[in-house]
C-alpha cells in the first residue's frame, strides 16, 4: 500500500513558476514509477509527466515538454513537478500517482493522491 500526499499548489500569474511535491509512504518507493496527471476537458485525467523508479527515464506530455520537469528523491520518498512558464490553461488539480511501470496511461497507476490545486491567472 502506498499513500501519496501532494503539496505546492497555489495561485500564480501567467509566466510564473510552481514546484509541486508528492510525498509517498512506504519502504518500496523506488520500486514505483511516479506520474502526474490533471483533469482536462472531456477527460477524467490527462497525463502530464512520469518518471521511472530510479529516476533514469522520464516521459512528458506534449503540453509539458520544455516547460515542466519531473524529478524524484528516493532517499526522501518525494517526487517533484517543476512547472515553468505557466499558462492559464494549466489551471487544474494536479494528481500524483504511483504504478509499477513508466506509462502515460492512467490505468497503469494503482495509487493516487488527493490532488493539489494550481491556478494560473492571466
C-alpha positions as CSV (number, residue, x, y, z in Angstrom):
1,X,0.0,0.0,0.0
2,X,1.3,3.4,-0.9
3,X,-0.1,6.7,0.3
4,X,0.5,9.9,-1.6
5,X,0.2,13.5,-0.5
6,X,0.6,16.4,-2.9
7,X,1.6,19.9,-2.0
8,X,2.9,23.1,-3.5
9,X,-0.1,24.2,-5.5
10,X,-1.4,27.8,-5.4
11,X,-2.2,30.9,-7.4
12,X,0.4,32.2,-9.8
13,X,0.4,34.7,-12.7
14,X,0.9,33.6,-16.2
15,X,4.6,33.1,-17.0
16,X,5.3,32.2,-13.4
17,X,6.6,29.0,-11.8
18,X,5.5,26.5,-9.2
19,X,7.0,23.3,-7.9
20,X,4.7,20.6,-6.8
21,X,5.8,17.9,-4.4
22,X,4.4,14.5,-3.7
23,X,5.3,12.7,-0.5
24,X,4.9,8.9,-0.5
25,X,4.7,6.5,2.3
26,X,6.2,3.0,2.4
27,X,9.7,1.5,2.1
28,X,9.5,0.5,-1.6
29,X,9.1,3.9,-3.1
30,X,11.9,3.3,-5.6
31,X,10.0,0.3,-7.0
32,X,7.3,2.6,-8.3
33,X,7.1,4.8,-11.3
34,X,5.5,8.1,-10.4
35,X,3.3,10.2,-12.6
36,X,1.5,13.5,-12.6
37,X,-2.0,13.9,-14.1
38,X,-4.6,16.6,-14.3
39,X,-8.2,16.8,-15.5
40,X,-8.8,18.0,-19.0
41,X,-12.0,19.0,-20.8
42,X,-13.8,15.8,-21.8
43,X,-11.3,13.6,-19.9
44,X,-11.2,12.5,-16.4
45,X,-7.4,13.0,-16.0
46,X,-4.7,13.5,-18.6
47,X,-1.1,12.6,-18.4
48,X,1.4,15.3,-17.6
49,X,4.7,13.6,-16.8
50,X,6.2,10.4,-15.4
51,X,9.5,9.2,-14.0
52,X,10.8,5.6,-13.6
53,X,11.5,4.1,-10.2
54,X,15.2,5.0,-10.1
55,X,14.7,8.3,-12.0
56,X,16.6,7.1,-15.1
57,X,13.8,7.7,-17.5
58,X,11.1,10.2,-17.9
59,X,8.1,10.9,-20.1
60,X,6.2,14.1,-20.7
61,X,3.0,15.1,-22.5
62,X,3.5,17.4,-25.4
63,X,1.8,20.2,-23.4
64,X,4.5,19.8,-20.7
65,X,7.6,19.5,-22.8
66,X,10.0,22.4,-22.4
67,X,8.1,23.8,-19.5
68,X,7.6,21.1,-16.9
69,X,10.3,18.9,-15.3
70,X,9.6,15.8,-13.2
71,X,12.2,14.5,-10.7
72,X,12.4,12.4,-7.6
73,X,14.4,12.0,-4.5
74,X,14.2,8.3,-3.4
75,X,16.0,9.0,-0.2
76,X,13.2,11.3,0.9
77,X,10.3,9.5,-0.8
78,X,9.5,12.6,-2.8
79,X,8.6,13.3,-6.4
80,X,8.5,16.8,-7.8
81,X,7.0,18.6,-10.8
82,X,8.7,21.8,-11.6
83,X,6.4,23.9,-13.7
84,X,7.7,27.0,-15.5
85,X,6.2,29.4,-18.0
86,X,2.7,28.6,-16.7
87,X,-0.3,29.4,-18.8
88,X,-3.9,29.9,-17.7
89,X,-4.8,26.6,-19.4
90,X,-2.5,24.8,-16.9
91,X,-5.1,25.6,-14.2
92,X,-6.2,22.3,-12.8
93,X,-6.0,20.0,-9.8
94,X,-2.7,18.1,-10.2
95,X,-2.7,14.5,-9.0
96,X,0.3,12.4,-8.1
97,X,0.2,8.6,-8.9
98,X,2.3,5.5,-8.3
99,X,2.5,2.5,-10.5
100,X,4.7,-0.4,-11.5
101,X,5.6,0.8,-15.0
102,X,6.6,4.0,-16.6
103,X,3.5,4.9,-18.5
104,X,1.4,7.8,-19.8
105,X,-1.8,5.8,-19.2
106,X,-3.9,6.5,-16.2
107,X,-4.8,2.8,-15.9
108,X,-1.2,1.9,-15.2
109,X,-1.2,3.6,-11.9
110,X,-2.6,1.9,-8.8
111,X,-2.3,4.6,-6.1
112,X,-3.4,8.2,-6.3
113,X,-3.1,11.3,-4.1
114,X,-5.9,13.7,-3.3
115,X,-4.5,16.4,-5.6
116,X,-3.3,20.0,-5.2
117,X,-4.9,23.0,-6.9
118,X,-2.9,25.1,-9.4
119,X,-4.5,28.3,-10.6
120,X,-2.8,30.4,-13.2
121,X,-4.2,33.9,-13.7
122,X,-3.9,35.8,-17.0
